[in-house]
Amino acid sequence: MVKLILVRITCPSRRVAEDIADAALEARLAACANLEGPVTSSYRWKGVIEQSFEFILWLKAPEANWEKVNALVDRVHPYDVPAIVAMPLTHVSDSYAAWALENTDT
């Protein structure tokens, strides 16, 4: 069975998150996108602790598409250093995995 990942991306606005989600789905890199937020983020940037509101974009994708998803986010995300991380999905129902693979290209 093909391994799936859950990709988490923080975005500065709902519009940016929706644009990335749409691009990933249109390119068939991800089967599904979920958007949460706003959430409060705290982080150090250029030596200063910052706080801002962000939106969390979740993409479910085949592990083989990680590099393409990462490249897409780097290309369209407005941050200098976008937070994009992926976690392996260790337990996925057979029907969901089949649906995800049917709706993506690897």
N, C-alpha and C positions, 0 to 999 in steps of 0.2 A: 504494500500500500504506500502511496505517496504521502510524505510528511507535510503537514500544514503548520503554518506559523500564525501568530497573532502579532501584528505590527502596531505599535503605539507611537503616535506622532503628536506633539504639542503644536498648536497653531495660534497665531495672534488674533484670529477672528473666525467667525462661523463661515464667512465667505471663502477664506483661504482653505479651511478644512473641506468645505464642499467642493471646491475646485480640485483639490488633490484627490478626493474620493472619486469624483467624476472621471478624472484622467486615469486613475488606476483601474476603474471599472471598464472604461471605454477601451483601454489597451489590453484588457483581459488579464491583468497582472494580479488582481484580487477578485474574489467572488462576492464579497460583501464588505460594506463599510458601516460603521456606527459612529455617531458623533455625540459627545457629552460636553456639558459645560454651560456657562463658564465655570472654571475652577480658578482658585487663587494659587499662583506659583511663586515660590521664593527661590532665588538663585543668585550666584555671584557672577557678575559680568564686569570685566575690566577693573577688578579689584573692589567693586562696590556691590553690596547686597541690594538686590532689586526685588520688587514685588509687582506682579501684573496679573491681569485676568487673561486666561487662555482657554482654548477649546481642545479637547482630546479627541483625536481621530483614531479609530481602531480599524485596521484592515485584516481580513482573513484571507490568506494567500498560500499557495504552495511554497514550500521552503526553497525550491529551485528558482523562484521569482524574486528572492531577497535582493540580489544585486540590482535588478531592474527597478524594483520599488524604491530602493535607496537612491538610485540615480534620478528617478523621476522626482522624488521629494527634493533632492539637492538642486534640481533644475528649476522647480517652480516655487519653492518655499522662500518667503522673503527674509528669513533669519540668516545671519552669517553662519551660525552653527545650529541647524535644526536638531531637536531632540527626536531621534528616530531609533527605536529599539524593537527587537523582536523576541518573542518567546515561543518555544516549540509547544505545539498542542499535543500532549501525551495521550489524551483520551478524546476521541471524536466518534460520534455515532457513524456507522457505516453509511447510512442514508445521507447524512450531512456531508461526509467526505466525498461521496460520489457526486452530490450536487455541486460542491465547491470545485471539483476537478472538471466537471462538465461545463462550468462557466468561466474557466480560466484557460490560458495557454501557458505551457511551460517550455 
